[in-house]
Amino acid sequence: FLVLSGGQYFWPDEGRYQRSIRAADALWAGDIHGSLRALHSADHFLFKVIGVVPATMQIIIAPSPKIPALFFSLFSVASLWLMWGIMRITGENERVALFSVILLSFCTTFLYYCRHLLPYDAAMALGLFSLFVGIRIPTRAVDSILCGFFSACAFLTYNGYWVLAGFAMLTHTLRPPLKFDHCARRGFISGVSFAVPVVALLALSHAVGGNLLQKFIHFSRTVTQGSYSEGWSFPFFYLWHSEHFLILLWAFALIFSLWQFARRRRKVAMIFGLSGILVIYGLLVIFSVVLEQLVVYGRLVRQLVPFCCILAALFLEQLWTSAPKGKSIVIVILVIAAFQTAVNFQHPFT
């Protein structure tokens, strides 16, 4: 409904998709070199490569921008499925998994861009997939390969999600059993699997006379619009203005999880959610406030959202199973959250 109602090209950054269109046009005409030249830029390279698929569909079917918007919206759907899968792999029941998916779908921050031709949702889905394969049980070498490879894909699709990509690989490396040889093997295999596509891309660029590495370095220095000093506080202000009631639920869930952790009631999903929030938030603060290397934007803050939803789902499950009239309380909370979502979505989608 959102895609078919229009709104594509509202954001200036959606202009990057034009490179995919030029590449698809050149490829359709048999000009492979022209197609590669159209894609040759450092900013979110893999997004433009993925975009060649819907751009080709536009040549075959119709030039409507709704076609690529429908295509990229599938990544948002994939993220909801991956949230379910992650909760199930961590040992939670179907009700908790359903709570997490409901809460994620209620989040304006998470679905804000799903009708637009932007790389954020595609990168998020790839990052969540690297987490999904990275925590599968039992651990296999193929999981290390896939975790590293899809972490690289998430980074190359949207460079700002290097934090999520790094957390996925860190989680995979430090997962039980915490023996040095096991962790070293997982870290080495996933690290090599991350490096291979990045190095191959840089080598290909060099082979055709380009300098993608220099372009990467230059592009990384352009994330400066805003205030470095607000990096620690901006996530809270941003999430309050975008979510309102939901951030209060997340705050209660975070406090509850820290209390449970202190009492040594440490469920795998809880540790996963807490570590995701602490690592991602911590890295954003370090690279903005301390190192002054990047300014924190809303699209970077949304990396925290899946982990907030994980803790909130666990909190709702605790109410459902343990609190007096817990089921009624959970239903009321979800109804309030649904109403808040309708209010939140009204402004950005009109």
Secondary structure as UniProt FT lines:
FT   TURN            2..5
FT   TURN            8..9
FT   HELIX           12..16
FT   HELIX           17..28
FT   TURN            29..30
FT   HELIX           32..39
FT   TURN            43..44
FT   HELIX           45..60
FT   HELIX           66..89
FT   TURN            90..91
FT   HELIX           94..105
FT   HELIX           108..111
FT   TURN            112..115
FT   HELIX           120..134
FT   HELIX           141..157
FT   HELIX           159..161
FT   HELIX           162..173
FT   HELIX           180..207
FT   TURN            208..209
FT   HELIX           212..220
FT   TURN            221..222
FT   HELIX           228..231
FT   TURN            232..233
FT   HELIX           234..243
FT   HELIX           245..262
FT   TURN            263..264
FT   HELIX           268..285
FT   HELIX           286..290
FT   HELIX           298..301
FT   HELIX           302..304
FT   HELIX           305..322
FT   TURN            324..325
FT   HELIX           326..346
FT   TURN            347..349
//
